Amino acid sequence: MTPFGTKVRALRAARNISLKKMAEDLDATSAYFSALEHGHRGRPGSGLIQQISGYFELEWDEAEELKRLAELSHPRVTVDTAGLSATATELANVLAENIHDMDDDTIEWILHEIRGRLGAKAKSGPTH
């Protein structure tokens, strides 16, 4: 699953709409939406995100959240560490080699740590 797919599935469940029904209503195939939800397709385009937002009658902030989740939902990520430190390259490689063996708690912990560090850095302002 992707963050986008999880959200769309929750929206469908909350409104009791099947994948097939949503696909028909949006003039797409249920196979496409299933693959999109499960991360077997690339990120959806902005037009599809707008269609889905309209379909579920999302408020502006909910639509923006859906767009943000879509941006975080590319199933095959490439991390370019060219020009970064050896430690940054090591981090990217360790994550790539081990992510399939990590449980959800470990992944959540890593995300929490990264977001916490980035949030603290943003709050402290630019350094000179």
Backbone hydrogen bonds in HBPLUS format (Angstrom, degrees):
<---DONOR---> <-ACCEPTOR-->    atom                        ^
c    i                          cat <-CA-CA->   ^        H-A-AA   ^      H-
h    n   atom  resd res      DA  || num        DHA   H-A  angle D-A-AA Bond
n    s   type  num  typ     dist DA aas  dist angle  dist       angle   num
A0002-THR N   A0037-GLU O   3.32 MM  35  6.27 143.1  2.46 158.8 154.9     1
A0006-THR N   A0002-THR O   2.82 MM   4  6.00 161.4  1.85 159.1 163.3     2
A0007-LYS N   A0003-PRO O   3.12 MM   4  6.29 155.8  2.18 141.9 148.0     3
A0008-VAL N   A0004-PHE O   2.93 MM   4  6.21 164.9  1.95 157.6 161.5     4
A0009-ARG N   A0005-GLY O   2.91 MM   4  6.00 161.4  1.95 147.2 153.0     5
A0010-ALA N   A0006-THR O   2.99 MM   4  6.18 151.7  2.07 140.9 148.7     6
A0011-LEU N   A0007-LYS O   2.88 MM   4  6.18 153.4  1.96 149.6 157.2     7
A0012-ARG N   A0008-VAL O   2.90 MM   4  6.18 158.9  1.94 152.1 157.6     8
A0013-ALA N   A0009-ARG O   2.90 MM   4  6.10 162.1  1.93 148.9 154.1     9
A0014-ALA N   A0010-ALA O   2.90 MM   4  6.02 159.1  1.94 148.0 153.4    10
A0015-ARG N   A0011-LEU O   3.26 MM   4  6.40 136.8  2.46 137.0 146.9    11
A0015-ARG N   A0012-ARG O   3.16 MM   3  5.26 132.7  2.39  97.6 110.2    12
A0016-ASN N   A0012-ARG O   2.80 MM   4  5.78 101.9  2.42 138.2 158.1    13
A0017-ILE N   A0012-ARG O   2.87 MM   5  4.85 167.8  1.88 137.4 141.4    14
A0016-ASN N   A0013-ALA O   3.14 MM   3  4.79 157.1  2.20  96.4 103.3    15
A0022-MET N   A0018-SER O   3.02 MM   4  6.28 170.0  2.03 154.6 156.7    16
A0023-ALA N   A0019-LEU O   2.92 MM   4  6.08 162.1  1.96 149.7 155.2    17
A0024-GLU N   A0020-LYS O   2.92 MM   4  6.15 161.8  1.96 151.1 155.9    18
A0025-ASP N   A0021-LYS O   2.89 MM   4  6.11 166.2  1.91 154.6 158.5    19
A0026-LEU N   A0022-MET O   2.93 MM   4  6.11 142.9  2.07 146.8 156.6    20
A0028-ALA N   A0023-ALA O   2.83 MM   5  4.87 168.6  1.84 144.5 146.9    21
A0027-ASP N   A0024-GLU O   3.13 MM   3  5.01 162.9  2.16 104.3 108.1    22
A0033-PHE N   A0029-THR O   3.24 MM   4  6.66 163.4  2.27 150.4 153.2    23
A0034-SER N   A0030-SER O   2.85 MM   4  5.97 154.6  1.91 147.9 155.6    24
A0035-ALA N   A0031-ALA O   2.93 MM   4  6.08 162.2  1.96 146.2 150.9    25
A0036-LEU N   A0032-TYR O   2.87 MM   4  6.09 151.7  1.95 147.9 156.5    26
A0037-GLU N   A0033-PHE O   2.88 MM   4  6.05 160.6  1.92 147.4 151.9    27
A0038-HIS N   A0034-SER O   2.99 MM   4  6.17 153.7  2.06 147.9 155.1    28
A0040-HIS N   A0035-ALA O   2.76 MM   5  4.74 152.4  1.83 153.1 152.3    29
A0039-GLY N   A0036-LEU O   3.39 MM   3  5.31 161.2  2.43  99.4 104.8    30
A0049-ILE N   A0045-GLY O   3.07 MM   4  6.37 158.6  2.11 152.5 159.2    31
A0050-GLN N   A0046-SER O   2.96 MM   4  6.17 154.4  2.02 145.3 151.6    32
A0051-GLN N   A0047-GLY O   2.95 MM   4  6.23 153.4  2.02 143.8 151.5    33
A0052-ILE N   A0048-LEU O   2.88 MM   4  6.11 165.1  1.90 154.7 157.7    34
A0053-SER N   A0049-ILE O   2.89 MM   4  6.07 157.9  1.94 146.0 152.7    35
A0054-GLY N   A0050-GLN O   2.90 MM   4  6.08 157.4  1.95 148.6 154.4    36
A0055-TYR N   A0051-GLN O   2.79 MM   4  5.98 154.3  1.85 147.9 156.2    37
A0056-PHE N   A0052-ILE O   3.01 MM   4  6.22 155.7  2.07 150.7 155.0    38
A0058-LEU N   A0053-SER O   2.88 MM   5  5.20 170.6  1.89 153.8 156.4    39
A0057-GLU N   A0054-GLY O   3.01 MM   3  4.69 153.2  2.08  96.9 105.0    40
A0063-ALA N   A0059-GLU O   2.88 MM   4  6.12 156.1  1.94 159.2 166.8    41
A0064-GLU N   A0060-TRP O   2.94 MM   4  6.21 153.2  2.02 149.2 156.8    42
A0065-GLU N   A0061-ASP O   3.02 MM   4  6.19 149.3  2.11 138.1 146.2    43
A0066-LEU N   A0062-GLU O   2.95 MM   4  6.23 153.4  2.02 145.0 152.0    44
A0067-LYS N   A0063-ALA O   2.97 MM   4  6.23 154.0  2.04 144.8 151.8    45
A0068-ARG N   A0064-GLU O   2.90 MM   4  6.16 154.8  1.96 145.8 152.8    46
A0069-LEU N   A0065-GLU O   2.88 MM   4  6.13 158.7  1.92 150.7 156.2    47
A0070-ALA N   A0066-LEU O   2.96 MM   4  6.19 149.1  2.05 143.7 152.2    48
A0071-GLU N   A0067-LYS O   3.07 MM   4  6.38 149.9  2.17 145.1 152.7    49
A0072-LEU N   A0068-ARG O   3.22 MM   4  6.56 132.9  2.45 138.5 150.7    50
A0072-LEU N   A0069-LEU O   3.10 MM   3  5.07 132.2  2.34  94.2 107.3    51
A0073-SER N   A0070-ALA O   3.12 MM   3  5.04 161.5  2.16 109.2 111.0    52
A0084-LEU N   A0081-THR O   2.89 MM   3  5.26 161.8  1.93 135.8 136.7    53
A0089-THR N   A0085-SER O   3.17 MM   4  6.55 157.0  2.22 147.8 153.5    54
A0090-GLU N   A0086-ALA O   2.89 MM   4  6.12 153.0  1.97 144.4 152.4    55
A0091-LEU N   A0087-THR O   2.90 MM   4  6.13 161.2  1.94 148.7 153.2    56
A0092-ALA N   A0088-ALA O   3.09 MM   4  6.35 164.6  2.12 149.3 152.6    57
A0093-ASN N   A0089-THR O   3.02 MM   4  6.24 158.3  2.07 148.2 154.1    58
A0094-VAL N   A0090-GLU O   2.80 MM   4  6.00 164.3  1.83 160.6 164.9    59
A0095-LEU N   A0091-LEU O   2.98 MM   4  6.08 166.5  1.99 153.7 157.5    60
A0096-ALA N   A0092-ALA O   2.99 MM   4  6.12 163.2  2.02 143.5 148.7    61
A0097-GLU N   A0093-ASN O   2.91 MM   4  6.03 156.3  1.97 148.7 154.8    62
A0098-ASN N   A0094-VAL O   3.06 MM   4  6.05 138.1  2.24 142.4 152.5    63
A0098-ASN N   A0095-LEU O   3.22 MM   3  5.27 131.2  2.47  96.9 109.6    64
A0099-ILE N   A0095-LEU O   2.91 MM   4  5.50 139.5  2.08 158.4 159.1    65
A0101-ASP N   A0098-ASN O   2.94 MM   3  5.46 148.6  2.04 117.0 126.3    66
A0102-MET N   A0099-ILE O   3.29 MM   3  5.23 159.3  2.33 101.2 107.4    67
A0107-ILE N   A0103-ASP O   3.11 MM   4  6.44 164.2  2.14 156.0 160.7    68
A0108-GLU N   A0104-ASP O   2.84 MM   4  6.00 162.4  1.87 151.3 156.3    69
A0109-TRP N   A0105-ASP O   2.95 MM   4  6.11 153.5  2.02 143.3 150.6    70
A0110-ILE N   A0106-THR O   2.97 MM   4  6.26 161.3  2.01 152.6 156.7    71
A0111-LEU N   A0107-ILE O   2.94 MM   4  6.19 168.1  1.96 154.9 158.1    72
A0112-HIS N   A0108-GLU O   2.85 MM   4  6.00 159.1  1.90 148.6 154.8    73
A0113-GLU N   A0109-TRP O   2.93 MM   4  6.16 160.9  1.96 151.1 156.0    74
A0114-ILE N   A0110-ILE O   2.96 MM   4  6.21 167.2  1.97 156.5 159.5    75
A0115-ARG N   A0111-LEU O   2.85 MM   4  5.98 172.4  1.86 155.9 158.6    76
A0116-GLY N   A0112-HIS O   2.84 MM   4  5.87 154.9  1.90 145.0 152.9    77
A0117-ARG N   A0113-GLU O   2.98 MM   4  6.16 160.4  2.01 149.3 153.9    78
A0118-LEU N   A0114-ILE O   2.90 MM   4  6.12 164.8  1.93 155.4 160.0    79
A0119-GLY N   A0115-ARG O   2.78 MM   4  5.85 157.0  1.83 147.3 154.2    80
A0120-ALA N   A0116-GLY O   2.96 MM   4  6.08 156.7  2.01 144.9 150.9    81
A0121-LYS N   A0117-ARG O   3.00 MM   4  6.15 152.1  2.07 143.1 150.8    82
A0122-ALA N   A0118-LEU O   2.94 MM   4  6.16 155.8  2.00 146.8 153.1    83
A0123-LYS N   A0119-GLY O   3.01 MM   4  6.20 152.0  2.09 145.1 152.4    84
A0124-SER N   A0120-ALA O   3.13 MM   4  6.28 139.9  2.30 139.0 148.5    85
A0125-GLY N   A0122-ALA O   3.36 MM   3  5.45 150.6  2.45  98.5 106.8    86
